[in-house]
């Protein structure tokens, strides 16, 4: 079975204008490679910050002399909150024991201490999705209003720094992807525009012979799609090479790189993305054909 | 089949055609004649909607060219085979491909394309040159490839703009025979020429133009 005619023309043109097309493919590949690496970095950053909630806890301190029934009541009401995963009651004696165990090499600190200075407290662990600056602050404010609660500690600055770092990196990533995608569309646009101008006479003849707009457009769109997809495929090779050569080698020398994840599934659509951008660029370049 | 009603066309305030009215019936073969610059090519261009008239109406194969939507123009043109004065052959395609394009545009299948293109090239005695590129063909041969391209789709109307321009008398006679054969099959043929030999003793209608004005009509 032979290829449909517009496809044949598109492929022929691809080889006839091989240098300009090759240059476009390499430019698109470079752009998509940067996009791929950005996604790779963002993905790993996201994974790293997602692990934080497992380690995050909020401490709630009680006033001296608070009754156990009152504490139990507060525990029950806290557990009812959907943002709360678990609540652990730490009596002041246990808190002192834990402190002493932690500072066992500096036990002189506790010499002469007649009274336990630590209050009864609760260690609250939150649901993963609730660990955001706003949600945590809301919960802390609510807890502070409870009778018998003297203080709430949750590492406010650390939490908001991580949060804004994550949001900031995501924003930078999205802007970068948007700029590079626009750049790729522009590369395809320019390439197809040049090829279109080179074939102006041929296209005029096609029109006079009765060719429809789609008959004229199709080979260019196919060419744009192949250029974009080829660029995407090259970038895919580039990103796998980047991972195996750069990251794998670095992990030998720097152990932290061993924790770096490579989401191969996330990169497989790169040729499809290239193809889509290629078609978009070609479509814009062709504009409205007039008869 | 073709009808001009009070058609006027100007380019940069220069009159190309002025108040032209005539009609060509289905299956007729008509000559348009006149000196260079008399408006013959403009008249043909208005028929295949490469241009539109400033005033007046033109009807071709049932289409009103004034009312036609841009998206419908290709479908009107598919009724028309055109022998361009400047050939309009694709330099990077051989004779076969140049003729085949007229059928591929119409979505004809490859098997049928092959049969019809060879048949068409045979009609103009160029079957043996099907692999040759325009550059390696003589002016007359190029002209015949253009004719083969115009007739391969079996159009209802055939327009020829100075078809004997690059031909020796013998070849010109052969081409005229081809046009007559096509016309005999029912195609309406309109030939723009300044060559009297083409229409002399043809027994066909000859429409005379001068400076864009229809100055008369006679039987050749």
Boltz contact constraints between the chains, C-beta under 6 A:
constraints:
  - contact:
      token1: [A, 2]
      token2: [B, 110]
      max_distance: 6.0
  - contact:
      token1: [A, 5]
      token2: [B, 104]
      max_distance: 6.0
  - contact:
      token1: [A, 202]
      token2: [B, 90]
      max_distance: 6.0
  - contact:
      token1: [A, 205]
      token2: [B, 88]
      max_distance: 6.0
  - contact:
      token1: [A, 209]
      token2: [B, 102]
      max_distance: 6.0
  - contact:
      token1: [A, 209]
      token2: [B, 105]
      max_distance: 6.0
  - contact:
      token1: [A, 210]
      token2: [B, 74]
      max_distance: 6.0
  - contact:
      token1: [A, 210]
      token2: [B, 77]
      max_distance: 6.0
  - contact:
      token1: [A, 210]
      token2: [B, 78]
      max_distance: 6.0
  - contact:
      token1: [A, 210]
      token2: [B, 105]
      max_distance: 6.0
  - contact:
      token1: [A, 211]
      token2: [B, 105]
      max_distance: 6.0
  - contact:
      token1: [A, 212]
      token2: [B, 74]
      max_distance: 6.0
  - contact:
      token1: [A, 215]
      token2: [B, 105]
      max_distance: 6.0
  - contact:
      token1: [A, 291]
      token2: [B, 70]
      max_distance: 6.0
  - contact:
      token1: [A, 291]
      token2: [B, 73]
      max_distance: 6.0
